[in-house]
Amino acid sequence: MGSKKKKKDATYQAAVSGAKGAIRILLYVLLICVLIFVGKTAYSFGYLIFYQEPEAHTQADGQDVTVIVHEDDSVYDVGETLQEKGLIERPVIFWAQEKLSDYRGKIKPGTYLLNTHETVDEMLAILSGKNTEGQPSQEEESSSSSDAEDSESGEESAS
């Protein structure tokens, strides 16, 4: 009887050993699949951050869009606004691009005129006040300052 029990124990040990080996192989396959998924996701995220393509592919397709940035808006809030206006695809990508750019922390509140043909770097230059060409706030300031000068010179000539 003792030899039958030893034979059953040996068979049981072989089955357990085989099952452990199969489970180990499945875990390795699962780990490889997870690593591939994470790598692919990281690559796609990095690609979107560093490869800047405007929403409109040609200048003729571009549309001017007015964007208002409020004093208490975070970078992500600005990104959501740009997404709503059709200027970017994903606010989190805009947030990462802003953090990695020369314009980090430099977005200023105001009203801006952006175009769907502009890249994120071009938009950040405008939103940070570095590129103010054609922006409403600059035109308003220059027209209001020239109006003030005209009114001052009119008062002087009246005296």
Stockholm file with secondary structure:
# STOCKHOLM 1.0

chainA/1-159         MGSKKKKKDATYQAAVSGAKGAIRILLYVLLICVLIFVGKTAYSFGYLIFYQEPEAHTQADGQDVTVIVHEDDSVYDVGETLQEKGLIERPVIFWAQEKLSDYRGKIKPGTYLLNTHETVDEMLAILSGKNTEGQPSQEEESSSSSDAEDSESGEESAS
#=GR chainA/1-159 SS CHHHHHHHHHHHHHHHHHHHHHHHHHHHHHHHHHHHHHHHHHHHHHHHHHSCCCSSSSGGGCCEEEEEECTTCCHHHHHHHHHHTTSCSCHHHHHHHHHHSTTTTCCCCEEEEEETTSCHHHHHHHHTTSCCTTCHHHHHHHHHHHHHHHHHHHHHHHC
#=GC SS_cons         CHHHHHHHHHHHHHHHHHHHHHHHHHHHHHHHHHHHHHHHHHHHHHHHHHSCCCSSSSGGGCCEEEEEECTTCCHHHHHHHHHHTTSCSCHHHHHHHHHHSTTTTCCCCEEEEEETTSCHHHHHHHHTTSCCTTCHHHHHHHHHHHHHHHHHHHHHHHC
//
